[in-house]
């Protein structure tokens, strides 16, 4: 078991990045507002996104390159398109996940208004935002990938145990017959929520690029990290993310359905509402348990996204310019951190809007990543032994149609 755990890494980082807003916020809200009525959407989007996420570690294991090198081989325009899409979404995504993490920290660890040094315009949540980003930067600068690899294992284990225990207790307190009736949203508000829900479930598709980069880094630290281990590692992380997605979905249903609670768009208020609802339903003992589950969920997402986007942007520029950059990662991580703080201070009261923008952008750009990942893994740049099986081909075709179809449906109602 310890030997297997040592070989795991990129898949758990994937899970850490995936299990965040999509689970804690979107899945919980889906269960709270629709019961189990959107279970079909959760299962379908995980099924149809599966091959495109898997192609990240598959390509890295087969070629020793990240997907970014592969994109360049498909044409420089593909790499430029990726760079522009990421530049347009990375700050919003980082801000969305950090603002939720800061709100939870404020609820769990206390108000830090006393640290505002008399500057009344700075809220406690904004102070927590700066502290959390500083902690993440310290961890990433101090230990780089190897420290992140070890830390994420502790976080994922803690998150999984606390969440599943919370679900078990919530189920024992649920005294209403469980309904599996499925629904298809009809009005604009419901459709917008559905697209946002699927946009980050289990994660945006560009995380497949991050995964391929992490797989290369893991190979540097662990020479015995074989292609077989890479796919096993991915499957554990992916299906773990699905299980926890279902867990938060059920928590929302068991604890919040039909409560009439309206969630605030302010990070601190939302976090207090979330934890208080669980506490009121399950008892005061649940405050710590839910708090741990929620905070570890969001902290894992915050630190993994803060690490991955700068790696991807630095590598993309190196490939576009045909030269290496010694300080590229440092430059981009600082740009992302300070850009996040700027956006957060400007839009601190609009957490709901930021999350909605980030999740919808992730969904409407998903067909682009699905198509290029499929084209790359199926083409001449991938060794024949590692190209998809017939089942994966079929699932990929269905997945591309699914993602394009829902994107067109969404764009038509805008």
N, C-alpha and C positions, 0 to 999 in steps of 0.2 A: 504493500500500500504506500509506504513512504517513498519507494522507488518510483512508483507511478506519479505520486504527487510532485516529486522533483521534476519529472519530465513535463508536467503540465505548466502552462504559462500563458502563451498567446490566447488560447481559448478562454482562459479565466479573465484575461484582460478584456477580451471581447465581451464576456458576460458583465464585467464591471462597467464597461462603457454603455452596454445595452440596458442594464437594469438601473434605470434612473427615472427621468420624467415619464417615459412611456409606461413604466410600471407603477410608480408611486402616485403620480398625478393622473395620467390618462386611464390606466386600468382601474384604479380605484374609483374614478369618476364614472367610468362605464358601468361598473357594478352598482354604484350608488344610484345612478339615474335610470338605468335600463335593466337592472337585475342581471339575469344571465342571457338577456336578449341579443347581445352582441357577441356571444361566444363564437358564433360562426365566423365573424370578422377576425377575431384573435387567432383562431386556428388556421383559417385560410391564408392570412397574410404571412404567418410564420411558415406555412408549407410552401407558398409560392416564392418567398424570398430565400428559402434555404439554399438552393443551388448557387445563387449569386454570391452569398456570403462564403459558401464552401470553396468557391473558386479562388478566393484570396490565398488561404494556406495551401491549397492544392497547387496553384501556379508557383508559389514561392518554394514549396517542397520539390517540385519537379524541375525547376530551372535555377534555383539559387538566386532569383531576382524577385523584387517586389512587383506588384501590379503596375507601378508607375513606369518601370523600365519596359514592361509589356505594352503599356499605352503608347509610349514613344515609338515602339515598333509598328503600331497600328497607324501611326501618322502624328506628326508634331501638333496638328490641330486638335487631336483628342486630348493631348496633355495640356494644351493651352485652355481648352474648354474646362477641364478639370480644375485647373488653377483658378480660373475666373469664378467658377461655381463655388469653390471652397472659400475664396476670398470674400464672396458675397454672403456666405452663410456661417462661417466659423465664429464670428464675433457674437452673432445672435444666439447661436447654439450654446456657446460657452457661457454667455450671460444668463441664458434661461436655466441652465443646470446649476450655476453658481448661486443665483438668487434664491432658488429653492433650498439649497444647502445652507445658505446663510440664515434663511428664515427658520429652519429647523434648529440650527445651532443657537439662535437667539431664544427659541422656545425651551430648549433643553438645558442650556448652560447659563442662561441669564442675560439680562439687559446690560449692555456695555456703554450706556450713555455717559457713565462717569469717566470714560476714556476719551470723550469727545473734546476735551481740553477747552471747554467753553464755547465751542462752535455749535450753536444750536441747530444749524441746518443739516448736520450730519446725524443720521439716525443710528440706532444700535445695529440694525441689520446691515447698514453700509459699513460699519466698523467690522462686523463679522465677515463681510465679503472680503475686505482687505486682509484680515487675519487668515482666512481659509486659503486665499490665493498665495499668501506668503508661505504658509505651511507646505502647500503643494509644490511651490517653487523650490523650497529648501530641500524637500525629499528628492525631487527630480534632479536638482543640481548636485546633491551630495552623493546619491547612489546610482543615478542614471537608471538604465533598464533593470539591472539586477535587483536593486532595492524595490523598484516598482513590482517586479515579478514576485518577490517574497511577500510584500505587503498585501498584494491583491488576494493571495491565498487566504490570509487571515481574515480579510474583509469579507470575502465571498462565503467562507465557512460561517462566520458570525451572522452575516445577513441571512443565509439559508436557514440556519437553526432558529433564529429569532422569528423569522417570518412564518415558517411552517408551524411553530408552536402557537403563534398568534392565531393562525387560521384554525387550528384544532380547537382552541378555546372558544373562538368566535362561533364555530359550528355548534359546539355544545350549548351555546346560549341562544341559538337561532331556533325559535319555536314555530315558525311558519312553514307550511309545505313548500318544498323547493320546486320552482317552476322552470322548465327548460324551454319554454316557448320562445322562439326566435323572432326578431323583428327586423324590418328593413326601414331605415330612416326615410322620411318623406319630405319634411320641410327643410328649408335652407339651414336653419340652426342645427338640426340633427345631422344633416349631411356634412356640414362643416366639421362637426365634432367627429363623425365617422372617419373622415379623411385625415384629420389631425391624429386620431387614435391609431390608425394604420400607418401613418407616416413614420412614427418612431417605434413601431412594434415589429420585431423586438428592438430594432435600431434602424437608423438611416443606412442605406446601402453603401455609402462611401466608407463605412467602417470596415468593409472588406479590404480596402486599401491599407488602412491602419493595421489590420490583422496580418496582412502579408509582410508589412514592415516589421512588426513585432516577431513574426516567425523567423525572419532573417536575423534579428537581434538575439533571439533565443538560441539559434544555431551557433552563434558566436560564443555564447556562454556555456552551452551544453552540446558538445560535439556529437553525443549519442541521440540527439533529437532528430530522428529519422522521418521520412515522409509518412510512414505508418503512424508514428507518434503524433505527427502534425494533424492528421485527420481525426485521430482519436481525441486529441486535445480539443479540436474544434467542436466535435460532436458533443463532448461533455459540456463545454461552455454554452453551446447553442441550445441544447435541450434543457440545460439548467435554467437558462434565461426564460424558456417557455414555461417551465414549471413555476417559476417565481412570478411570471406574468399572470398565470392562472391563479396563483395564490393571492396576489393583490386584487385581482378581479373579484375573487370570492370574498375577500375581506370587505371590499366596498359593498358587495351584495349583502353579506351577513350582518354588517354593522350599520350601514348608512341608508340602505334602500328604504324608500318611503318615509324618511325622517323629515323631509321638507327643507333640509339644510341647503343654503345657497353659499357656495364657496367664494371667498374674497379673492380679488386679483392682487392684493398686497401680500408679499411674501410672509411677513411675520404673522399677519392675521390668518392666512391660509394654514400655516403650520400649526398654529394654536388650535384652529378649528379641527384639523385632521386628528391631532393627538387627543384633544378633548372628546371627540366623538367616540373614539376607541375606549377611552378611559370611562366615559359615562356608560357605555354599553357593557364593557367587560369587567369594570372595577378599577380602583386606583392602582392595583398592582400592574395593570397593563401599560401604564404611562411609561415606565422604563423600557419594557419590552418593545413596544411600538416605537418609542423614541430611538432605540438602538437600531431596529430594523430600518426605519425611515432614514436616519442620518447616515448609516453605513451605505445604504442604497445610493444616496445622492453624493456622498463624498467619493465613492468609487468612480462614479461617472465624472465628477469634476476633475479628479486627478488624471484619469485616463484620457479624457478629451484634451486636457491641457498639455499632456505629453504628445498625443498623436498628431494633432493638427500641425504643430510646428515641425515635427519630423517629416510629415507629408509635404508641407510647403517648401521646406528646405531642400528636400530631395527633388521636388519638381523643378525648382529653379536651377539646381545643379544640372539636371538633365536637359533643360531648355538652353542653358548657357554652355553646356559641354565642359564644365569645370567644377571641381569640388570646392566646397566652402567650409572652412574649419569652424567658423562661428555661426553658421546658418541656423542651426537649431536654437542657439542662445538668442539670436536676433528675433526669430519668429515667436519664441515663447514669451519674450518680454513684450513684443508688440501685442500678442494675444492677451496677456495679463493686463496691460495698461488699457488696451482697447475695451476689454470687459469692464474694467472699473469705470471708464468714461461712459459707456452705454448704460451701465447700471445706475450711475448717479443721475443720468439724464432721464431714465425711464423706470425708476425704482418702483413707482406706483402702478406700473402696467405689466406685472408678472404674467397675467393671463394672456395679454396680447402678445408678449414676447414668445411665450411657449407656443401659442397658436401659429404665429408667423414661422417659427423654427420648424415645427412639425409639418406644417403644410408644405413649406419649401422642400423639406426632405422627401415628401411623398411625390410631388410633381416632378422632381429630378430623378426619382428612382428608376424610371424606364431607361434613362441615359446610362446609368451604371449597370443595369441589368444587361443591356444589349452589348456594351463594350466588354464586360466581363465574360459573357457567353462567347462573343466573337474571338476573344483572346484565347480562352481555354480550349476552344474547338479548332483553332487554326494551326498553322505550321510552326508557330512560335512555341507551342507546347509539345513535348515529347509524346509520341503516339500512345504509349502505355498509360499516360496520365490524362488523356482526353476523356470527356464524360462518357458514361455508359449510355445505352439506348434509353434507360429509365430516366437518367438525368437530363438527356436531350429533351425528352417529352415534357418533363417537369419544367425545364427551362422555357420551352415554347409557351406552355400554359401560363407560366409566371409572367413572361413578357406581355402576353395578351391581357392578363389580369391587371397588371400595373398600368398599362396604356389605357385600358378600358375605364378604370376608375379615375385616372387623371383627366381623361376627356370628359367624363361625367361631371367631375368637379368643376372643370373650366367652363363648361356650358352653363352652369347655374350661377357663376360669379356675376 
